[in-house]
Amino acid sequence: MTLTKTAAPNVAKPSAPKDAIAMLKADHKAVSELFAEYDKTRSTTKKKALVAEICAALTVHAQIEEEIFYPAVKAALKDTVLVPEATVEHAGMKGLIAQLKGLEPNGELYDAKVKVLSEYVKHHVKEEQDEMFPKVKASSLDVVELGERMLARKDGLMPRAA
């Protein structure tokens, strides 16, 4: 008697977002949830782990936006305002991320820096979702093709789980 294996019907992992905007929104939501979890915890060990996860996610997210999404948006929209502003916002976030690296989560400044980083991210997300994304959707930009390139780059940048 031989047993045949049948593939599980799409149970392995949820499918990746199909386009660039859906992918970026999914990233925004994931980071927002991590910040919310940070706000609830009192454990310094848990705080440090969450901040490491937040910083890694934001670093990869910013890199794929800067390398792939923003240049395409700038060209398609002939934009001279939204993309430069988003790039400056990224610089502020990167500065806070750099300050958090190597700090221990046992002081007032640590929590303050995480709070300000959270506020920067909320502001940045609101502007992208309220201003940039609607303009991109209304443009001729192929957001599915763009999303595929971004996902491939993201997969190459994300640290692998041990």
VENWOZI-V141366 format. One record per run of one state. SS is the DSSP state (h for helix, s for strand, l for the rest). FROM is the first residue (numbers start at 1). LEN is the number of residues. If there is no record, write none. Layout:
BEGIN
ss=SS from=FROM len=LEN
ss=SS from=FROM len=LEN
END
This chain:
BEGIN
ss=l from=1 len=19
ss=h from=20 len=21
ss=l from=41 len=3
ss=h from=44 len=34
ss=l from=78 len=4
ss=h from=82 len=19
ss=l from=101 len=7
ss=h from=108 len=31
ss=l from=139 len=4
ss=h from=143 len=15
ss=l from=158 len=5
END
